[in-house]
Amino acid sequence: MTSSPITNAEPGFERVRFIMVNPSHPGNVGSAARAIKTMGFHDLCLVSPRVERITEQPDAIALASGATDVLARAAHVQTLEQALAPTTLAFALTARARVLGPPPCDIRAAAQATRDHLQQHQGQVAIVLGTEKSGLTNADIALCQRVCHIPANPDYSSLNVAQALQLAAWELRYALASAAALPLLPSTDGEADPGSALAPNEKVQAFLDHWERAITEVKFLDPHHPKKLVPRMQHLFGRAQLSHDEVDMLRGLCTAMIKAAQRAYPHEH
């Protein structure tokens, strides 16, 4: 799959940096690039990768899929200090509780704090992730202002680093997009489907007459002893607020029921 070029970032998104410390699996780096771009970010920084030219490895390119532009533009630095140099707030993402270190919060609170920080300052926020096997060291965490956790099963809280990055990027996108009143649902970018519009009462009543005939033909309704079946069904379909397409579909069902009844009971027709 070919990648599209990085476009202008949405408000605040260009000031969020995702930092991977000592990544060793090219596939995770490629997956991270895809996760970042999917959520509208583009700044990926790699600290002293353990594989030479890690972003050019086949696994990285394959798992980046349509985000090879993010992969190609990833910054490479030797130390975490260099990666954090332009940032004003950094969250160390870790699964382990730390006795010493910055104050902890969960990823949703971190996303909200990121939103507030970007609104109030002209700085840059970083999400820092450690190695696939051991995570971040205490020295890495000491360079960050906050510790951040993803709520997970306490008996098995370890996430793949690319998966953790995806969750973090999603939370940040939700917080920033909500603050900027960006759409949270996909758009069809077209006119509304006329068939999905509510059917007028005239059309619904014609269907109800058709429906009553159909359920009578299949002997579900006894016209001599109707009880409250018909009004109950009227209330049922009234609550459903049927669309044009739904009424047409149900009338097709009525026609099929009537034809089936005529075949089953030919002597009655």
N, C-alpha and C positions, 0 to 999 in steps of 0.2 A: 504494500500500500504506500503510495507517495504521500508526503507530508505537505501541508499548506504552510505558507510563511507565517511567522508570528505577526499578528496585527496589533493595532493599538490596544494596550491593556485597559481593562475596565477600571473605574476609579479605585485607587488604593491597591489594586492587584499588582501593579508594577513595583510596589515597595515591599513585597514579601519575598524573602529568600529561603529556599529549602537547602539545607546543608547536610551532606552525607559524609560522615567521618570514616576514613579508611575502608571504603566499600571494596569487597573482594569478589562479588559476583556480577559480571556484566549484565546478566538478565535483570537483576534487581535495579541496576542503574537505568536500563531501558524502560522498565516498568515504572520507575519513578518519574522519568520524563513524560511518559504517557499520562500518569496520574496528575502531574502538575498542569499539563496543557488542558486536560479534560475539565479541570476546575477553573481555568482561565488565568493561570499563572505561567511564568516562563523562566524564572530565575532559579537555576539549579547550580549548586556549587559543590565540587568534590574535593575533599581534603585528603591528599596523599593516597590515592587509590592503590590497592595492592596488586592490581593488574595493569601492566603497561598499556597505554592507549586504550583504556577500558571502554570509552564511548564508541570506539571503532570496531569493537568485537562483534561478530555475527549475532550472538545472543542479545546484546544490547540493542542493536539495530532492529532485530526481529521483534523484540518485545516493546520497543518504543512505538512500533506501528506507525501511525500518522503523526507522531511527535518527534521525528528525527531532527526537526529544526531546533527544538529545545535541547535535544541531546548534543547536537553539533555546537550549540552556543554555551554549553555548560562551562562554568569557570573551573579552573584547576589551580589549587593552591597547596602549599606545603604544610601549613599549620592552621589550626582552628582559629587562632588569633587573627590570621590574615583573612579568613573567611568572614569573621565577625567584624572586621575593621569598619565597614560602612554602616553597621547596624546600630540602632539605639535601644532595642529591646530584643532579647533572645530567650526562647523557650527550649529547654533541654527535654526532649521527648524520651521517656524511659519507663520501663515496666516495673522497676524495683523501687521500693521505698528507700529514702536516703535519710539517715540520722542527721547528718550535717549537710549543709548546702542551702540553696535558695528556697524560698517558700514554694510549696507545691500547689497545683490546681489541676482540674481535669481539662480535657481538650476543648470542651465547649466554652468553659470559662476563659481559656487561653484565646480562643477565637474572638470572644467578646472584648477581651482586653486588647487584642490586636486591633480590632475595629476602633475602639476608643483612642488608642495610641496614635493611629494613623490620622484620625480626625483632629486630634489636638496638637500633633507635632509634625514636623516635616522629616521625620526620621524613617528608618527602615526596620522591619521586624524579621527575625529569623526563626525558623523551626529547625532544630538541630537533632539529627538522628545518628546513632552510633553504628558499630559494626554488626554484621548479621549474627555473629556468635556471642559476643560479650557486651554489646551495647556501648554506652558512653562510660568513660572513666570518671572518677571523682574530679580529676583535674579538668576534664572537658566541661563538666557540669559547673565547676567553679567559675568558668568564663561566662556563664549565662546568668540572666537576672531572675529567671523563674524555672522551676521544674514542672513538667507537664506529664500527665498520665492519661491513657485511654482506658476508661472503665471496661474491664473484661473479667472473665471467669477467674476468680482468685486462685483456683487450683491449676489453671493453665492460662496464664496471662501473656505469654510470649507471642508476639505477632511478627510475621515476616516484615522486614524493614520497608519494603515497597508497599505492603498492605497498610502498615502504620502511617506511611506518608500519604497514602490515598485518603485515609480517614481524616487525617489532619487537614489536608487540602480541602476536603468537602466541608468540614466545619468552618474553615476560614471563608470559603466561598459563600456559605449560607449567611454568615454574619455580615460580610462586606456587601453582598448582593442585597440583603434586606435593608441595610442602612442606606444604600444608594437607590432603593426602590427599583432594582432591576428585576425582570421577570424570573420567577422561580420555576415556571412550567414551560415546556416547549410550545412554540406557536406553529400553527399550520401555514402561516404567511399567505393566507388566501381567504376567500369569502366563506362565510358559514354555509354548511350543508343545509339546503332548504328542507331536506327530508327530516332533519333533526329538530325543526321548529315544532312547537306545540300544535297539535291538530285542533281546529275550531270545533265548537260544540256540535255543530251540524254534522260534521264528519264522524264524531264520536258516537252520536245518537244513531246514525245510520249503521255503524258497526255493531252497536248494541242490539239493534233489531236483527241484524244478520246473525249475531252470536246466539240470540235467543232461539232463532229458527234452527241453528246448527245443533245446539245441545238438546233441542226437542227431537230432531231427526235421529240422533244417536241414542235417544231414550234416556238421557241423563236428566232431562226435565220432563216431568209429567204435567202437561198443561191443565189437567183437571185437578191436580193437587200440587200447585206450584210452591206452596208454603212461602218462605221469604227468600227463595233462591235468587230470583231475578233482581230484586232491589239490593241484595247483598253483593251480587256481582257488579251492579251499577256503581255501588260505593267503592268496590275494589278497583275497578278500572278508572273511576274518577280520581282516586288517590294517586293512581299511577301517572297521571298527567301525560297521556300518550302523545307521541310525536306522529307526524304524517307517516313516516316509514313504519312505525310500530302498528298504526291502525291498518295500513295496507297489508302488513305481514299477518296480522290477526284475521283480517278478512280473507286472506288466502287460506288460512287454516280452516275458517268456517266453510269455505267452498269445498275443501278437501273432505271435511267431516260429512257434509251433506252428500257428496258423491259416494263416499264409502257407505253411508247409511242406505242409499238407494240400491247399491249392489247387494248389501246384506239383507235388505228387506224389500225385494222387488215387488212382492205382492201388495205392498202398502202404497205403491206409487203408480 
